Amino acid sequence: MSGLSGAQAVRTFYFPLAPLADVRQVVKYPATAKGGFLRPAQEPSRPGAFARGKVFRALYCRLGRYRPEIPCIMAFRLIVQLAPVTMLTYPQIDPIAIAIGPLKIHWYGLMYLVGFAGVWILGKKRAEKPWSPIKPEAIEDLVTYGALGVILGGRIGYTLFYNLPEFLHNPLVLFEIWKGGMSFHGGMLGVFVAMWFFGKQQHCTMMQLTDIISPLCPIGLFAGRIGNFINSELWGRTTDVPWAMVFPNGGPLPRHPSQLYEAFLEGVVLFVILWIYTAKPRPKMAPTGMALFFYGCFRFFVEFFRMPDVQLGYLALDWVTMGQILSMPMILIGAGMIYWAYRKPVPQNV
């Protein structure tokens, strides 16, 4: 073992079949073995800290059978010294932003307000463009219609896409909003329906309105994913990357902060792409197609790091998730819209 590092040597000797990340997890979270099964004990007071100086009486060692009484104390101390796990510490943020008596305002709800406010502010700027189909004064009503589409469509979409069996068993689950559950894809469809109704009122087409709001939607996406992160929900798969985090309700293992991945790609990157692209007149339907295409690509990619919904799991090939299935039509439809828009260009104000 002279050619191996200290951590690799210990792994090879004591855990010939275990990944190094699994060995480090045993170090990080003291455990007791009972009946041959590893059971987590009390976690360290700080998620990123190691339990140094602990005497591990019973450990699970992969030597072909369970050997809970093997004295591995020195070996684990060596791993702690030579191969520490570098992780980011999850910020302990109270999901409740403001509490006044029985009234509680959650950060997640405030993130929705931030998203709607951002759309309203930047929407007024875009409505001043000469090719805009609506006037700046109509942005307030547009945001109202859009908010209704997001909330109603998001809830209905989650129920149908992610919770259909329970809905068929108990249709009233649709109204149990205190249990959570919102779907982006449902919210997107809700916004399309809302823009169709609003377009009738403003004497313009749905596509003209979606072209206007497409570069504004990433603001809400960014805020929503930050809300997911604060709520410690929709976390990613287990990993040992240096920026992994242990989420309060995600178990003892470090995970991908997939909410931040989505906030960056679907929020920041998508906003930059669409805002720059729509800074000058584009063919009708092209901005909407760009939004659908790039969001679908980003979401499909992040799903490889995000844990699937527990009630669904992987739907095919042991890796395909519902989010990826719902994003594929967005990618195809978005690409088709871009192609069609440039094949027969039509000005946005027509």
C-alpha positions in Angstrom: 0.0 0.0 0.0 3.0 2.3 -0.3 1.7 3.9 -3.5 -1.6 4.8 -1.8 -2.5 7.9 0.2 -3.4 7.5 3.8 -7.1 7.7 3.1 -6.9 5.3 0.2 -4.9 2.8 2.2 -7.4 2.8 5.1 -10.2 2.5 2.6 -8.5 -0.5 0.9 -7.8 -2.3 4.1 -11.0 -1.7 6.1 -13.5 -1.1 3.3 -12.5 -2.9 0.1 -16.0 -2.5 -1.4 -17.2 0.8 0.0 -16.8 4.1 -1.8 -14.6 6.6 -0.1 -17.6 8.9 0.3 -19.4 6.2 2.3 -16.5 5.7 4.6 -16.3 9.5 5.2 -20.0 9.5 6.1 -19.4 6.9 8.8 -16.7 9.1 10.2 -18.9 12.2 10.0 -22.0 10.6 11.6 -21.3 8.3 14.6 -23.4 5.2 14.3 -24.3 2.1 16.2 -24.9 -1.4 14.8 -27.8 -3.4 16.1 -28.8 -6.7 14.5 -26.3 -6.1 11.7 -27.8 -2.8 10.5 -26.2 0.6 10.6 -28.4 3.1 12.5 -27.6 6.8 12.7 -26.9 8.2 16.1 -27.1 11.8 17.2 -25.6 14.1 14.5 -22.8 16.6 15.4 -24.0 20.0 16.5 -22.9 21.6 13.3 -23.6 19.8 9.9 -20.2 20.4 8.5 -18.3 19.3 11.6 -16.7 16.0 12.3 -17.2 14.0 15.5 -13.5 14.0 16.6 -12.4 12.1 19.6 -15.4 9.8 19.6 -15.1 6.1 20.4 -17.0 4.2 17.8 -17.9 1.0 19.5 -19.8 -0.6 16.7 -19.1 0.1 13.0 -20.2 -1.5 9.8 -17.1 -2.8 7.9 -17.5 -4.3 4.5 -15.3 -7.4 4.9 -17.8 -9.8 3.5 -20.0 -9.9 6.6 -21.1 -7.6 9.4 -18.3 -7.2 12.0 -19.7 -4.6 14.4 -17.1 -5.0 17.1 -13.9 -4.5 14.9 -11.8 -1.8 16.6 -11.3 0.8 13.8 -10.8 3.8 15.9 -7.2 4.6 14.7 -8.2 4.0 11.1 -11.0 6.5 11.3 -8.9 9.1 13.0 -6.5 8.8 10.2 -9.3 9.3 7.6 -10.5 12.4 9.6 -7.0 13.9 9.5 -6.0 13.0 5.9 -9.3 13.1 4.0 -11.7 15.5 5.6 -15.0 16.1 3.7 -15.3 19.7 2.6 -18.9 20.9 2.6 -20.8 24.1 2.7 -22.8 24.7 5.8 -26.5 25.1 5.2 -27.7 28.4 6.5 -30.2 27.9 9.2 -32.9 30.3 8.1 -36.3 30.3 9.7 -38.9 29.6 6.9 -41.2 32.1 8.7 -40.0 35.6 7.9 -42.6 37.5 10.0 -44.7 36.3 12.8 -47.3 38.6 14.5 -49.4 36.5 16.8 -51.1 33.8 14.9 -50.2 35.5 11.6 -47.2 34.0 10.0 -45.6 35.1 6.7 -43.3 32.6 5.1 -40.2 33.5 3.0 -41.6 31.3 0.3 -44.7 33.5 0.0 -42.5 36.6 0.0 -40.5 35.2 -2.9 -43.7 35.1 -4.9 -44.2 38.8 -4.1 -40.6 39.6 -5.1 -41.1 37.8 -8.4 -44.4 39.6 -9.2 -42.9 43.0 -8.2 -39.9 42.4 -10.5 -42.2 41.5 -13.4 -44.2 44.7 -12.7 -41.1 47.0 -12.6 -39.3 45.6 -15.6 -42.6 45.1 -17.5 -43.3 48.8 -17.4 -39.9 49.4 -19.0 -40.6 46.9 -21.8 -44.1 48.2 -22.4 -42.5 51.6 -23.3 -40.9 50.0 -26.3 -42.5 51.1 -29.6 -43.2 47.5 -30.6 -45.0 46.6 -27.3 -48.6 45.5 -27.9 -49.8 47.1 -24.6 -49.2 50.4 -22.8 -47.3 50.7 -19.5 -50.6 51.4 -17.6 -51.8 47.9 -18.5 -48.9 46.1 -16.8 -50.7 46.1 -13.4 -53.5 44.1 -14.9 -51.1 41.9 -16.8 -49.3 41.0 -13.6 -52.6 40.3 -11.9 -53.7 37.9 -14.6 -50.3 36.3 -14.6 -50.3 35.8 -10.9 -53.6 34.1 -11.0 -52.3 31.9 -13.8 -49.2 31.0 -11.9 -51.0 30.1 -8.6 -54.0 28.3 -10.0 -52.1 26.6 -12.8 -49.2 25.7 -10.5 -51.5 24.0 -8.0 -53.6 22.2 -10.5 -50.5 21.1 -12.4 -48.8 19.7 -9.3 -52.0 17.8 -8.4 -52.4 16.3 -11.9 -48.7 15.8 -12.8 -47.3 14.7 -9.4 -50.2 13.7 -7.2 -52.8 12.2 -9.6 -53.5 8.9 -7.7 -54.3 10.8 -4.5 -56.4 13.3 -6.4 -58.5 10.5 -7.9 -58.9 9.0 -4.5 -59.7 12.4 -2.8 -60.4 15.3 -5.2 -60.4 17.7 -2.2 -56.6 17.3 -2.0 -56.5 20.0 -4.7 -57.5 22.6 -2.1 -55.1 21.4 0.6 -52.6 24.2 -0.2 -51.2 24.2 3.3 -49.5 20.9 2.5 -47.6 22.6 -0.3 -47.1 21.5 -3.9 -46.7 23.8 -6.9 -45.6 22.8 -10.4 -43.7 25.2 -12.8 -45.1 23.4 -15.8 -48.6 23.8 -14.5 -48.0 27.4 -13.7 -46.6 28.0 -17.2 -49.8 26.6 -18.8 -51.8 28.7 -16.4 -50.0 31.8 -17.6 -50.7 31.0 -21.2 -54.4 30.6 -20.4 -54.3 33.9 -18.4 -52.6 35.7 -21.3 -55.2 34.4 -23.7 -58.0 36.0 -21.6 -56.0 39.2 -21.1 -55.3 39.4 -24.8 -59.0 39.4 -25.5 -59.4 42.4 -23.2 -56.4 44.3 -24.7 -57.3 43.4 -28.4 -54.0 41.6 -29.0 -52.9 38.0 -29.3 -51.7 35.6 -26.6 -48.4 35.2 -28.3 -47.7 39.0 -28.4 -48.2 39.1 -24.6 -46.1 36.0 -23.9 -43.3 37.5 -26.0 -43.4 40.6 -23.7 -43.4 38.6 -20.4 -40.9 35.9 -21.5 -37.8 37.8 -20.5 -39.4 38.7 -17.2 -40.4 35.2 -16.0 -36.8 34.3 -14.9 -37.2 36.9 -12.1 -40.0 34.8 -10.5 -38.1 31.6 -11.2 -35.1 32.8 -9.4 -37.1 34.0 -6.4 -39.1 30.8 -6.2 -36.0 28.6 -6.2 -34.5 30.7 -3.4 -37.7 30.1 -1.5 -37.3 26.4 -2.1 -33.8 26.6 -0.7 -34.9 28.5 2.4 -37.6 25.9 3.0 -35.1 23.1 2.6 -37.1 21.4 0.0 -36.5 20.0 -3.5 -32.9 19.3 -2.6 -30.6 17.2 -4.8 -29.1 13.8 -4.8 -26.4 12.7 -2.4 -22.9 13.6 -3.3 -19.5 14.3 -2.0 -18.7 17.4 -4.0 -17.1 20.2 -2.0 -20.2 22.4 -2.2 -22.6 19.7 -0.9 -24.9 20.5 2.0 -26.7 18.6 4.6 -30.3 19.8 4.6 -32.3 19.8 7.8 -35.1 17.6 6.4 -33.0 15.8 3.8 -31.4 13.2 6.0 -27.8 13.0 7.3 -26.1 12.7 3.9 -24.7 15.7 2.0 -26.7 16.6 -1.1 -26.5 18.8 -4.2 -28.0 22.2 -3.5 -30.1 21.8 -6.7 -32.3 24.7 -5.8 -29.3 27.0 -6.3 -28.4 25.3 -9.5 -31.9 26.1 -10.8 -31.9 29.6 -9.4 -28.7 30.3 -11.3 -29.6 28.6 -14.6 -33.3 29.2 -14.8 -33.1 32.6 -13.1 -29.8 34.4 -13.7 -28.6 32.8 -17.0 -32.1 32.6 -18.6 -32.8 36.2 -17.7 -29.5 37.4 -19.3 -30.2 35.4 -22.4 -33.8 36.6 -22.9 -33.2 40.2 -21.8 -30.4 40.7 -24.2 -32.2 38.8 -27.0 -35.4 40.9 -26.7 -33.6 44.3 -26.4 -34.6 44.9 -30.0 -37.5 43.7 -32.1 -37.7 40.0 -32.8 -40.0 38.0 -35.0 -43.3 37.2 -33.4 -43.2 34.0 -31.3 -39.4 33.9 -31.2 -39.0 35.3 -27.6 -41.6 32.8 -26.3 -39.8 30.0 -28.2 -36.5 31.0 -26.7 -37.9 31.0 -23.2 -39.4 27.5 -23.6 -36.3 26.0 -25.3 -33.7 27.3 -22.8 -35.8 26.6 -19.7 -36.5 23.1 -20.9 -32.8 22.5 -21.5 -31.8 23.9 -18.1 -34.5 22.0 -16.2 -33.7 18.7 -18.0 -30.1 19.1 -17.1 -30.6 20.0 -13.4 -32.9 17.0 -13.0 -29.8 14.8 -13.1 -28.8 16.4 -9.7 -32.2 16.8 -8.2 -34.0 14.2 -6.2 -37.3 13.1 -7.9 -40.5 13.5 -6.0 -40.8 10.7 -3.4 -44.3 9.6 -4.6 -43.1 9.2 -8.2 -39.4 8.3 -8.1 -37.7 7.5 -11.4 -40.2 6.8 -14.2 -38.0 5.1 -16.7 -34.4 3.7 -17.1 -33.8 4.4 -13.4 -33.0 8.0 -14.1 -35.8 9.7 -16.1 -37.9 12.0 -13.8 -41.3 13.7 -14.3 -39.5 17.0 -14.6 -37.6 15.7 -17.6 -40.7 14.2 -19.2 -42.5 17.6 -18.9 -39.5 19.5 -20.1 -39.0 17.6 -23.3 -42.1 19.0 -25.0 -40.9 22.5 -24.0 -37.6 21.9 -25.7 -39.2 20.6 -28.9 -42.0 23.1 -29.0 -39.6 26.0 -28.3 -37.2 24.9 -31.0 -40.2 24.6 -33.4 -41.4 28.0 -32.6 -38.0 29.6 -33.1 -37.7 27.8 -36.5 -41.2 28.9 -37.6 -40.7 32.5 -36.4 -37.6 33.0 -38.5 -39.0 31.0 -41.4 -41.9 33.4 -41.8 -41.0 36.5 -39.7 -43.9 38.5 -38.5 -43.3 41.8 -36.5 -44.2 41.7 -32.8 -46.8 44.4 -33.1 -48.8 42.5 -35.7 
